């Protein structure tokens, strides 16, 4: 099993539950083993994944959101 990294991202541009679902799908496509929790009001994603946090932030940003590691 791959090493899990703690993930803490600020994600701007999420405005509804549909956005939360889209970001979750992006993460799951990049890393099916990822476990994430998204707080829409805070614009924050926390969890654990085999991919490095910056790789997930790049994938989310490529989809039109603004994500950065915090």
Secondary structure by P-SEA (a helix, b strand, c coil): ccbbbbbbbbbcccccaaaaaaaaaaaaaacccccccccccccbbbbbccccaaaaaaaaaaacbbbbcc
